[in-house]
Amino acid sequence: MKILIILNEPAYGNERSYNGMRLANSLAKSDGVELRVFLMGDAVTVARIGQKTPDGYYNLERMIKGLGARGVGVGACGTCLDARGMTDDPLVEPARRSTMAELTDWTIWADKVVTF
């Protein structure tokens, strides 16, 4: 099964992106699942390098690195990055600048699309 998760909410301030990343990491461990994650709007901050969170608090930078370790593709909307003054440099691997055209291709590729 091919699954695309689209995140729209900021890294911190509410738990939508955190819950989307929790689902992504769980799906990434599932047999027979091909997964991709796309970050739009304020969710591009999920891929920012250097997140410092209190001990015991979730850290989305570590969660996104976990997806990379499992070979999950992560795209970050280039227009959304630009609007927030973010360059490609502060993106944690595997996240990379992406486009609406790629999101379109990923949506067509996916059997299921889940948004947060």
C-alpha positions in Angstrom: 0.0 0.0 0.0 1.2 3.5 -0.9 0.5 6.2 1.6 1.1 10.0 1.5 0.9 12.0 4.7 0.5 15.8 4.3 1.3 18.0 7.3 0.1 21.6 7.4 0.4 22.7 11.0 3.5 24.2 12.8 6.1 22.0 14.4 5.0 23.2 17.9 2.0 25.0 19.3 -0.5 22.2 18.7 0.0 18.5 18.3 -1.3 17.9 14.8 2.2 17.7 13.2 3.4 15.6 16.1 0.5 13.2 15.6 1.1 13.0 11.9 4.7 12.2 12.5 3.7 9.5 15.0 1.5 7.9 12.4 4.3 8.3 9.8 6.8 6.6 12.0 4.4 3.8 12.8 3.5 3.2 9.2 7.2 3.3 8.2 7.7 0.2 10.4 4.8 -1.7 8.7 5.4 -4.4 6.2 4.1 -3.7 2.7 3.8 0.1 3.2 5.5 2.6 0.9 5.3 6.0 2.6 6.0 9.6 1.7 5.5 12.8 3.8 4.9 16.3 2.4 5.2 19.4 4.6 3.2 22.5 3.6 2.5 25.8 5.2 3.8 26.1 8.7 4.6 22.4 8.7 7.9 23.2 6.9 9.2 24.1 10.4 9.0 20.4 11.3 12.1 19.9 9.1 14.2 22.7 10.8 17.6 21.7 12.1 18.6 22.5 15.7 15.3 22.0 17.5 15.8 22.1 21.2 13.0 20.7 23.3 12.9 20.1 27.1 13.9 16.6 28.2 11.0 14.2 27.9 9.2 16.4 25.3 8.8 15.2 21.8 11.3 16.4 19.2 10.2 16.5 15.6 13.7 16.8 14.2 14.5 13.3 15.7 11.2 11.9 14.4 11.9 13.1 10.9 15.5 11.6 11.0 13.8 8.3 12.0 11.8 8.4 8.8 15.0 9.0 6.8 16.6 5.9 8.4 13.7 3.9 7.0 14.0 5.4 3.5 10.9 7.6 3.6 10.8 10.5 1.2 10.0 13.9 2.8 9.3 16.9 0.7 9.0 20.5 2.0 7.0 23.0 -0.1 9.5 25.4 -1.6 7.0 28.3 -1.8 6.2 27.7 1.9 9.9 27.7 2.8 10.4 30.9 1.0 7.4 32.6 2.6 8.9 31.8 6.1 12.4 33.0 5.2 13.8 29.4 5.3 16.4 28.3 2.9 17.3 24.7 2.0 20.2 24.7 4.4 18.3 24.3 7.7 16.4 21.2 6.6 17.0 18.0 8.4 17.7 14.9 6.3 15.7 13.4 4.6 13.6 16.5 4.1 14.3 18.5 0.9 12.8 21.4 -1.0 9.9 20.2 -3.1 7.2 21.6 -5.4 3.5 21.5 -6.0 4.2 19.4 -9.1 5.9 16.8 -7.0 3.0 16.8 -4.5 0.7 16.3 -7.4 2.7 13.3 -8.6 2.8 11.9 -5.0 -0.9 12.3 -4.6 -1.6 10.4 -7.9 1.0 7.7 -6.8 -0.7 7.2 -3.4 -3.5 4.7 -2.6 -4.3 6.8 0.5 -3.7 10.4 1.4 -3.9 11.4 5.1 -3.7 15.1 6.1 -2.9 16.7 9.4 
